[in-house]
Amino acid sequence: MKKQIVPSLTLLCLLFSCLIFGQNGPGSLLDNFPEIHLKKIDTDIKIDGVLDEAGWQTADATSNFWQYFPSDSLQASGGTEISMTYDDHFLYVAVKCYSSGNDFVIPSMKRDFEFFGNDNLSLLFDTYNDKTNAFVFGINPYGVRREFYVSNGGRQPTDGNGSWDNKWFGESKIYDDHWIAELAIPFNTFRFNQGSTKWRFNCYRNDTQINEISTWVRIPQNYIIMDLTFMGDMIWDEPLKKSGSNISLIPYVTSGVSRDFEDPSQEKSDWTGNVGGDAKIAITSGLNLDLTINPDFSQVEVDQQVTNISRFEILLPERRQFFLENADLFSEFGLGPVNAFFTRRIGIAIDTSTGQNIQNPILYGARLSGKLDENLRVGLLNMTTAQQKDAGLPAFNYTVATAQQKVFNRSNVSFIMVNKQAINPEENNGGLYNNYNRVMGLEYRLFSPDNRWTGKTFYHRVFTPYERDHKFAHGFQLEYLRRHIRLEWAHLATGFGYDAEVGFVPRKDYFLVSPEIQLFFYPKKGIINQHDINLDNRIYYELSKDPENFVTSPFEMSERQHELTWSFQFRNNTRGSLQVVDNEVTLLRDFDPTRLQDDGVFLPAGNTYKYTTVEASYTSDQRKPFFIEVAPSGGSFFNGSRMSLSTDLTYRIQPYGSIGLSVDYNRIKLADPFVPVDIWLVGPRFDITFSKTIFFTTFIQYNNQRDNLNINSRFQWRFQPVSDFFLVYTDNYLFDPFSQFTGRNRSLVAKVTYWLNL
């Protein structure tokens, strides 16, 4: 193994040299971006999609959009014109979108729609000119709105957080050959430096009738459309001022009834009620303080379950509003399967009867986050959860402090400290917990000026009241991207003692090496618009500090995975992929991948398995009323075989919503004494929008790995901007179709929230 490490370290040094060259090399190749100048007005503008106010007559306009799809080298054929102006309180934006007709694709009237598969436009604002974070506001021809927050430069689809919500106004109006969107965004909604004279800006539009995606700033197709490298400038005619006080109160009231049928001591339903709320206070125009007292997250949409046949925990995204603003300041420390801080560890526990996430009461919390100046971002979070006497657990206090300093053109150095502290632990007996758990980490994130080089390196260390070897995690990742090629090197080491209790660390005690290469192709003719070939390799070496690991020696390979993937997109918007995955796994512990066998039936630790899987995927044109996503796979699996089919069917009832069905089926047949099993996860979904303010969603999930049938229905009435009435019904059943159908628990909760600006 030592002979294998030396070349790896040599390559690492070469890559680090490339990193330095990437920072200090020639200037950016990205020049001559467009500009739009904004003139301040002192007249009112009515948000109605009719541009008849005097302020629009003097506002500067810009157009000349570029195609992003199907080509990225031509001017857009569908015309789009943008005008902007502002006053002391609002930024006003008007967009005129020419169209070949009025046959728009509008999936529903529900807020926070997806960009692809429907007519809409999105506006991106980089208010700090740092090419790292941006606010995004979108609208469609019916005036339905969405907003989300972009972090990490928008380089990956996961860099956009669609759960972020805020207060702003927008309306659209459809004409014979065009539609007009008119927006008023309060300056209080943004975070920016007082005295700013320039913001970076981009706009992208999806025109389904001519099958064209266009952008104000030209973006190559091998970059995703929200990449913040490609933005023009908004020039203010005078420096921006702080727009008065910026304090929002968001109180709530809940009332509900619930029954746990599996608790024999509960003979009747329990009635509950709750009062609490949040506050958002702008300390400066760039620094925000979030406060919460007795928060309630019952209105948050239920997690979509997944079939887990792996050996490790699966990550589910954060959806709770309190944690979302500047979330990247807290949640982006680590690489891949190593995360120093994961907000879902606070206030959420697992219901052992259903496997569903349930609330663990948070008493109060505060979160300070934002910019101190052009180069320095800071974050400070402090929360306290309630004591759980039934489990013998004390109350816990969680403190997280972060800082991010911009260096060079757009790279940054970041620091994090996480502390989980038991409160009065001497008053509790019987619980299994540590009095404290702490993590400290330092990271460097690379973004080269010419956008060719990106990467990260980090070192984290855990501090616990007990001794254990290797209380560290370290990672390094470097990516080089050009139009026809992407190269990536990554390695990750996670010690056995890296017990980050408030982080996400599903696997420990290993060293991972992962080189990757991807080639891009852009045919000028034919039905394929673009395609790529990707070769990804992951090789795990055990550090072998786990005393329960009797299988491997230090630095012995325990697992490898090689993936060869061909992905393609047709000119009619359908897309798909073909993939071959070759695996070799040495089990370190006994393992039942089905989780459905009798006790004592498992694959024994110490055995090595080699198996190969062929996988495919296909997604049809989402502009059609009915579209499908299907992903079949099959091949060998450990000492047997696995056949699977994952399917999502959606029928759009425009513009009133959609009906969908998700089916995830796995047929696993392993050698004796395993019994062949069929694993089903079926999830019908009904998403109905009666108007732009009244929504109804029902989500049904049957999972035979858990013998559970879950029903979740949510009615929402948005009676004021960002103010809602929710009625949420949840039901869980023990479901075995051959023996019984028994209720487990049931609840009905009503909740009212109101957003009040002071």
URHUFEN-V620890 format. One record per residue. N is the residue number from 1. RES is the residue in three letters. OMEGA is omega in whole degrees, 0 to 359 (NA if undefined). Layout:
BEGIN
N_RES_OMEGA + N_RES_OMEGA
END
This chain:
BEGIN
1_MET_180 + 2_LYS_178 + 3_LYS_179 + 4_GLN_182 + 5_ILE_184 + 6_VAL_177 + 7_PRO_180 + 8_SER_179 + 9_LEU_176 + 10_THR_178 + 11_LEU_178 + 12_LEU_179 + 13_CYS_178 + 14_LEU_180 + 15_LEU_178 + 16_PHE_176 + 17_SER_177 + 18_CYS_179 + 19_LEU_180 + 20_ILE_179 + 21_PHE_180 + 22_GLY_180 + 23_GLN_191 + 24_ASN_182 + 25_GLY_182 + 26_PRO_181 + 27_GLY_184 + 28_SER_174 + 29_LEU_185 + 30_LEU_184 + 31_ASP_173 + 32_ASN_174 + 33_PHE_183 + 34_PRO_178 + 35_GLU_170 + 36_ILE_183 + 37_HIS_183 + 38_LEU_178 + 39_LYS_180 + 40_LYS_181 + 41_ILE_177 + 42_ASP_177 + 43_THR_182 + 44_ASP_173 + 45_ILE_178 + 46_LYS_183 + 47_ILE_183 + 48_ASP_182 + 49_GLY_177 + 50_VAL_188 + 51_LEU_183 + 52_ASP_179 + 53_GLU_182 + 54_ALA_181 + 55_GLY_180 + 56_TRP_182 + 57_GLN_180 + 58_THR_183 + 59_ALA_175 + 60_ASP_179 + 61_ALA_177 + 62_THR_180 + 63_SER_177 + 64_ASN_177 + 65_PHE_177 + 66_TRP_172 + 67_GLN_168 + 68_TYR_173 + 69_PHE_8 + 70_PRO_179 + 71_SER_174 + 72_ASP_182 + 73_SER_182 + 74_LEU_171 + 75_GLN_180 + 76_ALA_179 + 77_SER_176 + 78_GLY_186 + 79_GLY_177 + 80_THR_180 + 81_GLU_181 + 82_ILE_172 + 83_SER_180 + 84_MET_172 + 85_THR_183 + 86_TYR_170 + 87_ASP_184 + 88_ASP_189 + 89_HIS_188 + 90_PHE_162 + 91_LEU_180 + 92_TYR_180 + 93_VAL_173 + 94_ALA_180 + 95_VAL_177 + 96_LYS_186 + 97_CYS_178 + 98_TYR_183 + 99_SER_181 + 100_SER_180 + 101_GLY_181 + 102_ASN_180 + 103_ASP_185 + 104_PHE_174 + 105_VAL_181 + 106_ILE_185 + 107_PRO_180 + 108_SER_176 + 109_MET_181 + 110_LYS_179 + 111_ARG_176 + 112_ASP_175 + 113_PHE_174 + 114_GLU_181 + 115_PHE_185 + 116_PHE_176 + 117_GLY_176 + 118_ASN_178 + 119_ASP_178 + 120_ASN_173 + 121_LEU_180 + 122_SER_180 + 123_LEU_181 + 124_LEU_181 + 125_PHE_173 + 126_ASP_191 + 127_THR_179 + 128_TYR_179 + 129_ASN_184 + 130_ASP_179 + 131_LYS_184 + 132_THR_183 + 133_ASN_180 + 134_ALA_172 + 135_PHE_183 + 136_VAL_178 + 137_PHE_183 + 138_GLY_180 + 139_ILE_179 + 140_ASN_184 + 141_PRO_179 + 142_TYR_180 + 143_GLY_176 + 144_VAL_188 + 145_ARG_172 + 146_ARG_174 + 147_GLU_173 + 148_PHE_186 + 149_TYR_182 + 150_VAL_176 + 151_SER_176 + 152_ASN_176 + 153_GLY_180 + 154_GLY_184 + 155_ARG_182 + 156_GLN_178 + 157_PRO_181 + 158_THR_179 + 159_ASP_177 + 160_GLY_182 + 161_ASN_183 + 162_GLY_179 + 163_SER_178 + 164_TRP_185 + 165_ASP_178 + 166_ASN_189 + 167_LYS_175 + 168_TRP_189 + 169_PHE_179 + 170_GLY_178 + 171_GLU_179 + 172_SER_176 + 173_LYS_183 + 174_ILE_177 + 175_TYR_186 + 176_ASP_185 + 177_ASP_179 + 178_HIS_170 + 179_TRP_184 + 180_ILE_173 + 181_ALA_180 + 182_GLU_186 + 183_LEU_171 + 184_ALA_184 + 185_ILE_179 + 186_PRO_175 + 187_PHE_177 + 188_ASN_179 + 189_THR_180 + 190_PHE_166 + 191_ARG_184 + 192_PHE_178 + 193_ASN_175 + 194_GLN_183 + 195_GLY_179 + 196_SER_175 + 197_THR_182 + 198_LYS_167 + 199_TRP_171 + 200_ARG_190 + 201_PHE_169 + 202_ASN_178 + 203_CYS_173 + 204_TYR_189 + 205_ARG_174 + 206_ASN_178 + 207_ASP_186 + 208_THR_185 + 209_GLN_175 + 210_ILE_178 + 211_ASN_183 + 212_GLU_168 + 213_ILE_185 + 214_SER_181 + 215_THR_178 + 216_TRP_176 + 217_VAL_183 + 218_ARG_182 + 219_ILE_176 + 220_PRO_184 + 221_GLN_179 + 222_ASN_169 + 223_TYR_178 + 224_ILE_194 + 225_ILE_179 + 226_MET_177 + 227_ASP_187 + 228_LEU_174 + 229_THR_189 + 230_PHE_181 + 231_MET_173 + 232_GLY_185 + 233_ASP_167 + 234_MET_182 + 235_ILE_179 + 236_TRP_183 + 237_ASP_171 + 238_GLU_183 + 239_PRO_181 + 240_LEU_177 + 241_LYS_173 + 242_LYS_188 + 243_SER_176 + 244_GLY_180 + 245_SER_182 + 246_ASN_180 + 247_ILE_178 + 248_SER_174 + 249_LEU_182 + 250_ILE_178 + 251_PRO_176 + 252_TYR_173 + 253_VAL_177 + 254_THR_172 + 255_SER_184 + 256_GLY_178 + 257_VAL_182 + 258_SER_179 + 259_ARG_175 + 260_ASP_184 + 261_PHE_179 + 262_GLU_177 + 263_ASP_184 + 264_PRO_181 + 265_SER_179 + 266_GLN_186 + 267_GLU_178 + 268_LYS_182 + 269_SER_177 + 270_ASP_175 + 271_TRP_181 + 272_THR_174 + 273_GLY_184 + 274_ASN_176 + 275_VAL_178 + 276_GLY_178 + 277_GLY_178 + 278_ASP_172 + 279_ALA_175 + 280_LYS_184 + 281_ILE_178 + 282_ALA_178 + 283_ILE_170 + 284_THR_178 + 285_SER_180 + 286_GLY_185 + 287_LEU_186 + 288_ASN_176 + 289_LEU_175 + 290_ASP_178 + 291_LEU_176 + 292_THR_176 + 293_ILE_178 + 294_ASN_185 + 295_PRO_179 + 296_ASP_183 + 297_PHE_184 + 298_SER_182 + 299_GLN_182 + 300_VAL_184 + 301_GLU_183 + 302_VAL_177 + 303_ASP_173 + 304_GLN_181 + 305_GLN_177 + 306_VAL_175 + 307_THR_182 + 308_ASN_174 + 309_ILE_177 + 310_SER_180 + 311_ARG_192 + 312_PHE_179 + 313_GLU_180 + 314_ILE_182 + 315_LEU_175 + 316_LEU_189 + 317_PRO_174 + 318_GLU_180 + 319_ARG_186 + 320_ARG_190 + 321_GLN_185 + 322_PHE_187 + 323_PHE_196 + 324_LEU_183 + 325_GLU_184 + 326_ASN_183 + 327_ALA_182 + 328_ASP_178 + 329_LEU_184 + 330_PHE_195 + 331_SER_186 + 332_GLU_181 + 333_PHE_181 + 334_GLY_184 + 335_LEU_177 + 336_GLY_184 + 337_PRO_178 + 338_VAL_180 + 339_ASN_185 + 340_ALA_181 + 341_PHE_181 + 342_PHE_188 + 343_THR_181 + 344_ARG_172 + 345_ARG_179 + 346_ILE_172 + 347_GLY_178 + 348_ILE_176 + 349_ALA_181 + 350_ILE_172 + 351_ASP_187 + 352_THR_181 + 353_SER_185 + 354_THR_186 + 355_GLY_180 + 356_GLN_173 + 357_ASN_177 + 358_ILE_183 + 359_GLN_169 + 360_ASN_195 + 361_PRO_171 + 362_ILE_181 + 363_LEU_181 + 364_TYR_180 + 365_GLY_177 + 366_ALA_180 + 367_ARG_177 + 368_LEU_183 + 369_SER_175 + 370_GLY_185 + 371_LYS_170 + 372_LEU_174 + 373_ASP_184 + 374_GLU_189 + 375_ASN_188 + 376_LEU_172 + 377_ARG_180 + 378_VAL_176 + 379_GLY_178 + 380_LEU_181 + 381_LEU_175 + 382_ASN_182 + 383_MET_178 + 384_THR_179 + 385_THR_185 + 386_ALA_174 + 387_GLN_178 + 388_GLN_186 + 389_LYS_182 + 390_ASP_180 + 391_ALA_181 + 392_GLY_184 + 393_LEU_178 + 394_PRO_168 + 395_ALA_179 + 396_PHE_171 + 397_ASN_181 + 398_TYR_177 + 399_THR_178 + 400_VAL_177 + 401_ALA_180 + 402_THR_173 + 403_ALA_181 + 404_GLN_182 + 405_GLN_177 + 406_LYS_177 + 407_VAL_182 + 408_PHE_185 + 409_ASN_181 + 410_ARG_176 + 411_SER_180 + 412_ASN_173 + 413_VAL_185 + 414_SER_178 + 415_PHE_176 + 416_ILE_172 + 417_MET_180 + 418_VAL_178 + 419_ASN_171 + 420_LYS_189 + 421_GLN_175 + 422_ALA_179 + 423_ILE_181 + 424_ASN_183 + 425_PRO_181 + 426_GLU_181 + 427_GLU_183 + 428_ASN_179 + 429_ASN_172 + 430_GLY_181 + 431_GLY_178 + 432_LEU_182 + 433_TYR_175 + 434_ASN_180 + 435_ASN_176 + 436_TYR_175 + 437_ASN_187 + 438_ARG_177 + 439_VAL_171 + 440_MET_183 + 441_GLY_177 + 442_LEU_183 + 443_GLU_170 + 444_TYR_179 + 445_ARG_183 + 446_LEU_167 + 447_PHE_183 + 448_SER_182 + 449_PRO_182 + 450_ASP_175 + 451_ASN_180 + 452_ARG_185 + 453_TRP_169 + 454_THR_180 + 455_GLY_182 + 456_LYS_167 + 457_THR_184 + 458_PHE_171 + 459_TYR_178 + 460_HIS_176 + 461_ARG_181 + 462_VAL_176 + 463_PHE_183 + 464_THR_180 + 465_PRO_180 + 466_TYR_181 + 467_GLU_177 + 468_ARG_181 + 469_ASP_170 + 470_HIS_178 + 471_LYS_186 + 472_PHE_167 + 473_ALA_180 + 474_HIS_178 + 475_GLY_178 + 476_PHE_178 + 477_GLN_179 + 478_LEU_182 + 479_GLU_176 + 480_TYR_186 + 481_LEU_169 + 482_ARG_187 + 483_ARG_186 + 484_HIS_183 + 485_ILE_171 + 486_ARG_177 + 487_LEU_179 + 488_GLU_171 + 489_TRP_176 + 490_ALA_168 + 491_HIS_187 + 492_LEU_177 + 493_ALA_179 + 494_THR_184 + 495_GLY_179 + 496_PHE_181 + 497_GLY_181 + 498_TYR_182 + 499_ASP_179 + 500_ALA_187 + 501_GLU_180 + 502_VAL_177 + 503_GLY_175 + 504_PHE_183 + 505_VAL_184 + 506_PRO_184 + 507_ARG_182 + 508_LYS_174 + 509_ASP_180 + 510_TYR_171 + 511_PHE_184 + 512_LEU_173 + 513_VAL_186 + 514_SER_170 + 515_PRO_183 + 516_GLU_176 + 517_ILE_181 + 518_GLN_180 + 519_LEU_183 + 520_PHE_180 + 521_PHE_183 + 522_TYR_181 + 523_PRO_178 + 524_LYS_180 + 525_LYS_177 + 526_GLY_185 + 527_ILE_180 + 528_ILE_180 + 529_ASN_176 + 530_GLN_176 + 531_HIS_181 + 532_ASP_176 + 533_ILE_185 + 534_ASN_175 + 535_LEU_182 + 536_ASP_182 + 537_ASN_176 + 538_ARG_181 + 539_ILE_182 + 540_TYR_172 + 541_TYR_182 + 542_GLU_173 + 543_LEU_171 + 544_SER_171 + 545_LYS_176 + 546_ASP_183 + 547_PRO_178 + 548_GLU_178 + 549_ASN_178 + 550_PHE_190 + 551_VAL_188 + 552_THR_173 + 553_SER_180 + 554_PRO_178 + 555_PHE_174 + 556_GLU_180 + 557_MET_178 + 558_SER_183 + 559_GLU_171 + 560_ARG_178 + 561_GLN_178 + 562_HIS_181 + 563_GLU_174 + 564_LEU_188 + 565_THR_170 + 566_TRP_178 + 567_SER_184 + 568_PHE_176 + 569_GLN_179 + 570_PHE_180 + 571_ARG_179 + 572_ASN_175 + 573_ASN_172 + 574_THR_181 + 575_ARG_181 + 576_GLY_180 + 577_SER_172 + 578_LEU_186 + 579_GLN_172 + 580_VAL_182 + 581_VAL_179 + 582_ASP_186 + 583_ASN_167 + 584_GLU_187 + 585_VAL_169 + 586_THR_183 + 587_LEU_178 + 588_LEU_178 + 589_ARG_175 + 590_ASP_189 + 591_PHE_172 + 592_ASP_183 + 593_PRO_181 + 594_THR_185 + 595_ARG_182 + 596_LEU_182 + 597_GLN_175 + 598_ASP_176 + 599_ASP_179 + 600_GLY_177 + 601_VAL_182 + 602_PHE_171 + 603_LEU_188 + 604_PRO_175 + 605_ALA_179 + 606_GLY_179 + 607_ASN_177 + 608_THR_183 + 609_TYR_175 + 610_LYS_181 + 611_TYR_185 + 612_THR_181 + 613_THR_173 + 614_VAL_183 + 615_GLU_178 + 616_ALA_175 + 617_SER_178 + 618_TYR_176 + 619_THR_182 + 620_SER_183 + 621_ASP_183 + 622_GLN_175 + 623_ARG_181 + 624_LYS_178 + 625_PRO_178 + 626_PHE_175 + 627_PHE_189 + 628_ILE_168 + 629_GLU_183 + 630_VAL_182 + 631_ALA_175 + 632_PRO_175 + 633_SER_180 + 634_GLY_178 + 635_GLY_178 + 636_SER_183 + 637_PHE_187 + 638_PHE_180 + 639_ASN_180 + 640_GLY_183 + 641_SER_176 + 642_ARG_171 + 643_MET_182 + 644_SER_177 + 645_LEU_176 + 646_SER_186 + 647_THR_171 + 648_ASP_178 + 649_LEU_181 + 650_THR_174 + 651_TYR_183 + 652_ARG_175 + 653_ILE_190 + 654_GLN_353 + 655_PRO_191 + 656_TYR_176 + 657_GLY_186 + 658_SER_173 + 659_ILE_183 + 660_GLY_177 + 661_LEU_176 + 662_SER_179 + 663_VAL_176 + 664_ASP_185 + 665_TYR_176 + 666_ASN_173 + 667_ARG_183 + 668_ILE_180 + 669_LYS_179 + 670_LEU_183 + 671_ALA_177 + 672_ASP_13 + 673_PRO_180 + 674_PHE_173 + 675_VAL_177 + 676_PRO_183 + 677_VAL_172 + 678_ASP_180 + 679_ILE_183 + 680_TRP_167 + 681_LEU_185 + 682_VAL_184 + 683_GLY_171 + 684_PRO_180 + 685_ARG_178 + 686_PHE_184 + 687_ASP_187 + 688_ILE_176 + 689_THR_180 + 690_PHE_177 + 691_SER_178 + 692_LYS_181 + 693_THR_183 + 694_ILE_185 + 695_PHE_177 + 696_PHE_181 + 697_THR_172 + 698_THR_183 + 699_PHE_179 + 700_ILE_181 + 701_GLN_174 + 702_TYR_184 + 703_ASN_183 + 704_ASN_171 + 705_GLN_180 + 706_ARG_185 + 707_ASP_187 + 708_ASN_172 + 709_LEU_183 + 710_ASN_175 + 711_ILE_178 + 712_ASN_178 + 713_SER_182 + 714_ARG_174 + 715_PHE_182 + 716_GLN_174 + 717_TRP_178 + 718_ARG_187 + 719_PHE_173 + 720_GLN_178 + 721_PRO_179 + 722_VAL_175 + 723_SER_193 + 724_ASP_164 + 725_PHE_179 + 726_PHE_169 + 727_LEU_189 + 728_VAL_179 + 729_TYR_180 + 730_THR_181 + 731_ASP_176 + 732_ASN_181 + 733_TYR_166 + 734_LEU_193 + 735_PHE_171 + 736_ASP_189 + 737_PRO_182 + 738_PHE_183 + 739_SER_188 + 740_GLN_177 + 741_PHE_192 + 742_THR_178 + 743_GLY_177 + 744_ARG_178 + 745_ASN_185 + 746_ARG_178 + 747_SER_175 + 748_LEU_185 + 749_VAL_172 + 750_ALA_183 + 751_LYS_175 + 752_VAL_173 + 753_THR_180 + 754_TYR_180 + 755_TRP_183 + 756_LEU_176 + 757_ASN_179 + 758_LEU_NA
END
